[in-house]
Amino acid sequence: MSEILELRSENAELSRALSSRAVIDQALGMVMALGPCSSARAWGLLVEVSQHCNVKLRDVAAALVATTEDEPLPGQIRRELSRALSRLKDRR
């Protein structure tokens, strides 16, 4: 019985991971378009925003993707994303 519970728990974790990954991939595409930049730079930018805001990367990604549904980007994430994009453009 405990093996079944462990498998169910593992299945739920994998499902959450796949769902998070899809949202992160969508956010990466959005940042790549906004940059414009490579996927590696977009990843670095999302990590930077996540760290500066002390918010999990998957939550930063979800907030960014939610803007496509007319949800406002939280102020702190908006400010950090704007700063990170400005620094990205300054590096060119």
DSSP file (Angstrom, degrees, kcal/mol; ACC not computed):
  #  RESIDUE AA STRUCTURE BP1 BP2  ACC     N-H-->O    O-->H-N    N-H-->O    O-->H-N    TCO  KAPPA ALPHA  PHI   PSI    X-CA   Y-CA   Z-CA
    1    1 A M     >        0   0    0      0, 0.0     4,-1.9     0, 0.0     5,-0.1   0.000 360.0 360.0 360.0 -40.4    0.0    0.0    0.0
    2    2 A S  H  >  +     0   0    0      1,-0.2     4,-2.4     2,-0.2     5,-0.2   0.842 360.0  57.4 -65.9 -31.3    2.8    2.5    0.8
    3    3 A E  H  > S+     0   0    0      2,-0.2     4,-2.3     1,-0.2    -1,-0.2   0.896 105.6  50.0 -64.5 -39.0    4.3    1.8   -2.6
    4    4 A I  H  > S+     0   0    0      2,-0.2     4,-2.3     1,-0.2    -2,-0.2   0.913 110.8  49.2 -65.0 -42.7    1.1    2.9   -4.2
    5    5 A L  H  X S+     0   0    0     -4,-1.9     4,-2.3     2,-0.2    -2,-0.2   0.896 110.9  50.2 -63.7 -40.7    1.0    6.1   -2.2
    6    6 A E  H  X S+     0   0    0     -4,-2.4     4,-2.6     2,-0.2    -2,-0.2   0.912 111.0  48.9 -63.1 -42.8    4.6    6.8   -3.1
    7    7 A L  H  X S+     0   0    0     -4,-2.3     4,-2.5     2,-0.2    -2,-0.2   0.891 110.9  50.1 -64.9 -39.8    3.9    6.3   -6.8
    8    8 A R  H  X S+     0   0    0     -4,-2.3     4,-2.3     2,-0.2    -1,-0.2   0.911 111.7  48.6 -63.9 -42.0    0.8    8.6   -6.6
    9    9 A S  H  X S+     0   0    0     -4,-2.3     4,-2.3     2,-0.2    -2,-0.2   0.924 112.4  47.9 -63.5 -45.1    2.9   11.2   -4.9
   10   10 A E  H  X S+     0   0    0     -4,-2.6     4,-2.5     1,-0.2    -2,-0.2   0.901 110.7  52.1 -62.6 -41.4    5.7   10.9   -7.5
   11   11 A N  H  X S+     0   0    0     -4,-2.5     4,-2.2     1,-0.2    -1,-0.2   0.910 109.6  48.9 -61.3 -43.1    3.1   11.1  -10.3
   12   12 A A  H  X S+     0   0    0     -4,-2.3     4,-2.2     2,-0.2    -2,-0.2   0.899 111.2  50.2 -64.2 -41.1    1.6   14.3   -8.8
   13   13 A E  H  X S+     0   0    0     -4,-2.3     4,-2.3     2,-0.2    -2,-0.2   0.915 111.0  48.5 -63.8 -43.6    5.1   15.9   -8.5
   14   14 A L  H  X S+     0   0    0     -4,-2.5     4,-2.4     1,-0.2    -1,-0.2   0.881 109.8  52.6 -64.4 -38.2    5.9   15.0  -12.1
   15   15 A S  H  X S+     0   0    0     -4,-2.2     4,-2.1     2,-0.2    -1,-0.2   0.919 110.5  47.1 -62.9 -44.2    2.6   16.4  -13.3
   16   16 A R  H  X S+     0   0    0     -4,-2.2     4,-2.7     1,-0.2    -2,-0.2   0.897 111.3  52.2 -63.5 -40.6    3.3   19.7  -11.4
   17   17 A A  H  X S+     0   0    0     -4,-2.3     4,-2.4     2,-0.2    -2,-0.2   0.911 110.0  47.8 -63.3 -43.2    6.8   19.9  -12.9
   18   18 A L  H  X S+     0   0    0     -4,-2.4     4,-1.9     2,-0.2    -1,-0.2   0.901 112.5  49.2 -64.6 -40.8    5.5   19.4  -16.4
   19   19 A S  H  X S+     0   0    0     -4,-2.1     4,-1.7     2,-0.2    -2,-0.2   0.925 112.3  47.8 -63.8 -45.3    2.9   22.1  -15.9
   20   20 A S  H  X S+     0   0    0     -4,-2.7     4,-2.5     1,-0.2    -2,-0.2   0.899 109.3  54.5 -61.7 -41.2    5.5   24.5  -14.5
   21   21 A R  H  X S+     0   0    0     -4,-2.4     4,-2.6     1,-0.2    -1,-0.2   0.880 105.2  52.6 -63.7 -38.3    7.9   23.8  -17.4
   22   22 A A  H  X S+     0   0    0     -4,-1.9     4,-2.0     2,-0.2    -1,-0.2   0.916 111.3  46.3 -63.6 -42.2    5.2   24.6  -20.0
   23   23 A V  H  X S+     0   0    0     -4,-1.7     4,-2.4     2,-0.2    -2,-0.2   0.905 112.3  50.7 -66.7 -41.3    4.6   28.0  -18.3
   24   24 A I  H  X S+     0   0    0     -4,-2.5     4,-2.6     1,-0.2    -2,-0.2   0.912 109.1  51.4 -63.0 -41.9    8.3   28.7  -18.1
   25   25 A D  H  X S+     0   0    0     -4,-2.6     4,-2.0     2,-0.2    -1,-0.2   0.893 109.8  49.7 -62.4 -39.5    8.8   27.9  -21.7
   26   26 A Q  H  X S+     0   0    0     -4,-2.0     4,-1.9     2,-0.2    -2,-0.2   0.922 111.5  48.4 -63.9 -44.0    6.0   30.3  -22.7
   27   27 A A  H  X S+     0   0    0     -4,-2.4     4,-2.6     1,-0.2     5,-0.2   0.887 107.9  55.4 -64.2 -38.8    7.5   33.0  -20.5
   28   28 A L  H  X S+     0   0    0     -4,-2.6     4,-2.7     1,-0.2    -1,-0.2   0.928 107.4  49.7 -58.3 -44.9   10.9   32.3  -22.2
   29   29 A G  H  X S+     0   0    0     -4,-2.0     4,-1.9     1,-0.2    -1,-0.2   0.890 110.0  50.8 -61.0 -40.0    9.4   32.9  -25.6
   30   30 A M  H  X S+     0   0    0     -4,-1.9     4,-2.4     2,-0.2    -2,-0.2   0.925 112.2  46.0 -64.4 -44.3    7.8   36.1  -24.4
   31   31 A V  H  X S+     0   0    0     -4,-2.6     4,-2.8     1,-0.2    -2,-0.2   0.895 109.5  55.1 -66.3 -39.5   11.1   37.4  -23.0
   32   32 A M  H  <>S+     0   0    0     -4,-2.7     5,-1.3    -5,-0.2    -1,-0.2   0.889 111.8  44.5 -60.1 -38.4   12.9   36.3  -26.2
   33   33 A A  H  <5S+     0   0    0     -4,-1.9    -2,-0.2     3,-0.2    -1,-0.2   0.884 115.3  47.0 -72.2 -39.3   10.4   38.4  -28.2
   34   34 A L  H  <5S+     0   0    0     -4,-2.4    -2,-0.2    -5,-0.2    -1,-0.2   0.856 124.6  31.2 -69.1 -34.9   10.7   41.4  -25.9
   35   35 A G  T  <5S-     0   0    0     -4,-2.8    -2,-0.2    -5,-0.2    -1,-0.2   0.921  94.1-132.8 -55.0 -61.2   14.5   41.3  -25.8
   36   36 A P  T   5 +     0   0    0      0, 0.0     2,-0.3     0, 0.0    -3,-0.2   0.814  60.0 129.1 -62.8 149.2   15.0   40.3  -28.5
   37   37 A C      < -     0   0    0     -5,-1.3    -2,-0.1    -2,-0.1     2,-0.0  -0.953  57.7 -80.9-158.6 172.9   17.5   37.7  -27.2
   38   38 A S     >  -     0   0    0     -2,-0.3     4,-2.3     1,-0.1     5,-0.2  -0.253  45.1-106.6 -75.5 168.4   18.5   34.1  -27.2
   39   39 A S  H  > S+     0   0    0      1,-0.2     4,-2.5     2,-0.2     5,-0.2   0.861 120.7  55.6 -65.3 -34.7   16.8   31.5  -25.0
   40   40 A A  H  > S+     0   0    0      2,-0.2     4,-2.2     1,-0.2    -1,-0.2   0.916 110.2  44.3 -65.1 -42.4   19.9   31.4  -22.8
   41   41 A R  H  > S+     0   0    0      2,-0.2     4,-2.4     1,-0.2    -2,-0.2   0.890 112.2  52.8 -68.3 -38.4   19.7   35.1  -22.2
   42   42 A A  H  X S+     0   0    0     -4,-2.3     4,-2.4     2,-0.2    -2,-0.2   0.911 109.1  49.9 -62.7 -41.6   16.0   34.9  -21.6
   43   43 A W  H  X S+     0   0    0     -4,-2.5     4,-2.5     1,-0.2    -2,-0.2   0.942 111.1  49.0 -60.5 -48.0   16.5   32.2  -19.0
   44   44 A G  H  X S+     0   0    0     -4,-2.2     4,-2.4     1,-0.2    -2,-0.2   0.879 110.2  51.6 -59.6 -39.1   19.2   34.3  -17.3
   45   45 A L  H  X S+     0   0    0     -4,-2.4     4,-2.5     2,-0.2    -1,-0.2   0.917 110.1  47.9 -65.4 -44.2   16.8   37.3  -17.3
   46   46 A L  H  X S+     0   0    0     -4,-2.4     4,-2.5     2,-0.2    -2,-0.2   0.893 112.1  50.0 -64.0 -39.1   14.0   35.3  -15.7
   47   47 A V  H  X S+     0   0    0     -4,-2.5     4,-2.7     2,-0.2    -2,-0.2   0.922 110.7  50.5 -63.2 -43.4   16.4   33.9  -13.1
   48   48 A E  H  X S+     0   0    0     -4,-2.4     4,-2.7     2,-0.2     5,-0.2   0.930 111.9  46.3 -60.4 -47.8   17.6   37.4  -12.3
   49   49 A V  H  X S+     0   0    0     -4,-2.5     4,-2.1     1,-0.2    -1,-0.2   0.923 112.5  51.6 -61.4 -44.3   14.0   38.8  -11.9
   50   50 A S  H  X>S+     0   0    0     -4,-2.5     5,-2.1     1,-0.2     4,-0.9   0.923 112.9  44.4 -57.9 -46.9   13.1   35.8   -9.8
   51   51 A Q  H  <5S+     0   0    0     -4,-2.7     3,-0.4     1,-0.2    -2,-0.2   0.912 113.3  49.3 -67.9 -43.1   16.1   36.3   -7.5
   52   52 A H  H  <5S+     0   0    0     -4,-2.7    -1,-0.2     1,-0.2    -2,-0.2   0.825 118.2  40.3 -66.7 -30.8   15.7   40.1   -7.2
   53   53 A C  H  <5S-     0   0    0     -4,-2.1    -1,-0.2    -5,-0.2    -2,-0.2   0.559 103.7-130.1 -91.8  -9.6   12.0   39.7   -6.4
   54   54 A N  T  <5 +     0   0    0     -4,-0.9     2,-0.4    -3,-0.4    -3,-0.2   0.921  65.5 131.6  55.6  45.8   12.6   36.7   -4.1
   55   55 A V      < -     0   0    0     -5,-2.1    -1,-0.2    -6,-0.2    -2,-0.2  -0.978  67.3 -98.6-127.5 138.5    9.8   34.9   -6.1
   56   56 A K    >>  -     0   0    0     -2,-0.4     4,-2.0     1,-0.1     3,-0.8  -0.250  31.2-122.7 -56.8 143.1   10.0   31.4   -7.5
   57   57 A L  H 3> S+     0   0    0      1,-0.3     4,-2.8     2,-0.2     5,-0.2   0.880 112.2  56.2 -57.4 -40.3   10.9   31.4  -11.2
   58   58 A R  H 3> S+     0   0    0      1,-0.2     4,-2.2     2,-0.2    -1,-0.3   0.841 107.8  49.5 -63.2 -30.8    7.8   29.4  -12.0
   59   59 A D  H <> S+     0   0    0     -3,-0.8     4,-2.2     2,-0.2    -1,-0.2   0.859 109.9  49.7 -76.0 -35.8    5.7   32.1  -10.3
   60   60 A V  H  X S+     0   0    0     -4,-2.0     4,-2.3     2,-0.2    -2,-0.2   0.937 113.3  47.8 -62.6 -45.9    7.4   34.9  -12.2
   61   61 A A  H  X S+     0   0    0     -4,-2.8     4,-2.7     1,-0.2     5,-0.2   0.917 111.0  50.0 -61.2 -44.7    6.8   33.0  -15.4
   62   62 A A  H  X S+     0   0    0     -4,-2.2     4,-2.2     1,-0.2    -1,-0.2   0.896 110.4  50.3 -63.0 -40.1    3.1   32.4  -14.5
   63   63 A A  H  X S+     0   0    0     -4,-2.2     4,-0.7     2,-0.2    -1,-0.2   0.906 112.0  47.8 -64.6 -40.8    2.7   36.1  -13.8
   64   64 A L  H >< S+     0   0    0     -4,-2.3     3,-1.0     1,-0.2     4,-0.3   0.932 113.1  46.9 -65.5 -45.7    4.2   37.0  -17.1
   65   65 A V  H >< S+     0   0    0     -4,-2.7     3,-1.9     1,-0.2     4,-0.2   0.854 103.6  63.8 -64.8 -34.5    2.1   34.5  -19.1
   66   66 A A  H ><>S+     0   0    0     -4,-2.2     3,-1.8     1,-0.3     5,-1.7   0.729  85.8  73.8 -63.3 -21.2   -1.0   35.7  -17.2
   67   67 A T  G X<5S+     0   0    0     -3,-1.0     3,-1.4    -4,-0.7    -1,-0.3   0.746  84.6  66.1 -65.1 -20.1   -0.6   39.2  -18.9
   68   68 A T  G < 5S+     0   0    0     -3,-1.9    -1,-0.3    -4,-0.3    -2,-0.2   0.654  99.6  52.0 -73.1 -13.3   -1.8   37.6  -22.1
   69   69 A E  G < 5S-     0   0    0     -3,-1.8    -1,-0.3    -4,-0.2    -2,-0.2   0.013 129.4 -98.0-107.0  24.3   -5.1   37.2  -20.3
   70   70 A D  T < 5S+     0   0    0     -3,-1.4    -3,-0.2     1,-0.3    -2,-0.1   0.701  77.1 145.4  66.0  22.5   -5.2   40.9  -19.4
   71   71 A E      < -     0   0    0     -5,-1.7    -1,-0.3    -6,-0.1     2,-0.1  -0.747  52.5-117.0 -84.7 136.2   -3.9   40.2  -15.9
   72   72 A P        -     0   0    0      0, 0.0    -6,-0.1     0, 0.0     3,-0.0  -0.477  24.6-115.9 -73.2 145.0   -1.6   43.0  -14.6
   73   73 A L        -     0   0    0     -2,-0.1     5,-0.1     1,-0.1    -9,-0.1  -0.665  40.8-101.7 -76.7 129.1    2.0   42.1  -13.9
   74   74 A P     >  -     0   0    0      0, 0.0     4,-2.9     0, 0.0     3,-0.2  -0.213  33.2-115.9 -53.2 142.2    2.7   42.6  -10.2
   75   75 A G  H  > S+     0   0    0      1,-0.2     4,-2.7     2,-0.2     5,-0.2   0.853 110.9  48.0 -51.8 -48.1    4.5   45.8   -9.6
   76   76 A Q  H  > S+     0   0    0      1,-0.2     4,-2.4     2,-0.2    -1,-0.2   0.911 115.1  45.5 -64.1 -42.1    7.8   44.4   -8.2
   77   77 A I  H  > S+     0   0    0     -3,-0.2     4,-2.8     2,-0.2     5,-0.2   0.911 112.5  52.4 -66.6 -41.3    8.1   41.9  -11.1
   78   78 A R  H  X S+     0   0    0     -4,-2.9     4,-2.4     2,-0.2    -2,-0.2   0.928 111.4  46.3 -59.5 -46.1    7.2   44.6  -13.6
   79   79 A R  H  X S+     0   0    0     -4,-2.7     4,-2.4    -5,-0.2    -2,-0.2   0.932 115.3  45.0 -63.6 -46.4    9.9   46.9  -12.3
   80   80 A E  H  X S+     0   0    0     -4,-2.4     4,-2.6     2,-0.2    -2,-0.2   0.882 113.2  50.5 -67.4 -37.6   12.6   44.2  -12.2
   81   81 A L  H  X S+     0   0    0     -4,-2.8     4,-2.6     2,-0.2     5,-0.2   0.922 110.8  49.5 -64.3 -43.3   11.6   42.9  -15.6
   82   82 A S  H  X S+     0   0    0     -4,-2.4     4,-2.2    -5,-0.2    -2,-0.2   0.920 112.8  47.0 -61.4 -44.6   11.8   46.4  -17.0
   83   83 A R  H  X S+     0   0    0     -4,-2.4     4,-2.5     2,-0.2    -2,-0.2   0.920 112.7  49.2 -62.5 -44.4   15.3   46.9  -15.4
   84   84 A A  H  X S+     0   0    0     -4,-2.6     4,-2.1     1,-0.2    -2,-0.2   0.898 111.4  48.7 -64.8 -40.5   16.6   43.6  -16.7
   85   85 A L  H  X S+     0   0    0     -4,-2.6     4,-2.3     2,-0.2    -1,-0.2   0.890 110.7  51.7 -66.3 -38.3   15.3   44.3  -20.2
   86   86 A S  H  X S+     0   0    0     -4,-2.2     4,-2.1     2,-0.2    -2,-0.2   0.925 110.3  48.0 -63.2 -44.4   17.0   47.7  -20.1
   87   87 A R  H  X S+     0   0    0     -4,-2.5     4,-1.3     1,-0.2    -1,-0.2   0.887 110.3  53.2 -63.1 -37.5   20.3   46.2  -19.0
   88   88 A L  H  < S+     0   0    0     -4,-2.1     4,-0.4     1,-0.2     3,-0.4   0.925 110.8  45.6 -62.0 -44.8   20.0   43.6  -21.8
   89   89 A K  H >< S+     0   0    0     -4,-2.3     3,-0.8     1,-0.2    -1,-0.2   0.825 108.6  56.9 -70.2 -30.7   19.5   46.3  -24.4
   90   90 A D  H 3< S+     0   0    0     -4,-2.1    -1,-0.2     1,-0.2    -2,-0.2   0.777  98.5  62.4 -68.7 -26.5   22.4   48.3  -23.0
   91   91 A R  T 3<        0   0    0     -4,-1.3    -1,-0.2    -3,-0.4    -2,-0.2   0.651 360.0 360.0 -74.2 -15.6   24.7   45.4  -23.5
   92   92 A R    <         0   0    0     -3,-0.8    -1,-0.2    -4,-0.4    -2,-0.1   0.506 360.0 360.0 -76.3 360.0   24.2   45.4  -27.2
